[in-house]
Amino acid sequence: MKLTVDTSKCSGHARCYAVAPDVFDIDDLGYAVPLDREVEEPVDDGITAGIAACPEHAISIH
């Protein structure tokens, strides 16, 4: 599975980083850094929390 951040949807709320700083990274303005990485099952709680925290639905796992 892949974890992806669509930076065109990100509005810089930094909620993903706030709940899971070990998974997500942000730039100096609070926007999510582009992310495209493999994720193993079971999905880490931090990843799930980061996805749920994004108000713009810019983070997906597929």
Secondary structure as GFF3:
##gff-version 3
##sequence-region A 1 62
A	DSSP	beta_strand	2	5	.	.	.	ID=ss1
A	DSSP	alpha_helix	15	19	.	.	.	ID=ss2
A	DSSP	beta_strand	35	38	.	.	.	ID=ss3
A	DSSP	alpha_helix	45	53	.	.	.	ID=ss4
A	DSSP	beta_strand	59	61	.	.	.	ID=ss5
###
